[in-house]
Amino acid sequence: MIERGDRNVIDEPGDGCLRCDELAAGALAALLAPYGLSVEPVAAGADIPGSYWGAPEAGIVGERVFVRADTPVHSALHEACHLICAADRRAAIHTDAGGDYAEEDAVCYLQVLLADRLPGVGGERMTRDMDAWGYTFRLGSARAWFEADAEDARAWLAARGLLPGAGRNFAPSAAGCRSR
């Protein structure tokens, strides 16, 4: 089981987590567009619509992922992966994606996979940032879980065509994603 961290450890100064303003312009939007998602910028200092944890954490509403420049990349990817994994109920999602533990595990796994498709990020950096933020894993770290204890997450993603080599397109067209 995976749980997200205690709010007291989130985004403390010097946590070292990569922020959205450190990504190449348009990279996050380009990564998420094939899934039918849009990235919506939010002004510095403003509240982030649909943010479960509060600013600077990403927010989700329907097909939109809201981020500020100081939003951690791991947060933006995590919330986006909730929308990807919950395509059948996406239109009704606002702030809390819901889902069960199996879906949460799949979200975390997909988050690491998609990080490999973001220039300058990668899965290794993503797992370090997940640990720094306070995600908790049975094996003690995100990387250990990803490499040795995530069979259920891989199976969940594969069953829905969201895993490379699972027999379907890993990055579906926007229309294909909505129809699942």
Secondary structure, 3 states (H helix, E strand, C coil): CCECCCHHHCCCCCCCCCEHHHCCCCHHHHHHHHHCCEEEECCCCCCCCCECCCCCCCEEECCEEEECCCCEHHHHHHHHHHHHHCHHHHHHCECCCCCCHHHHHHHHHHHHHHHCCCCCCHHHHHHHHHHHHCCECCCCCHHHHHHHCCHHHHHHHHHCCCCCCCCCCCCCCHHHHHHC
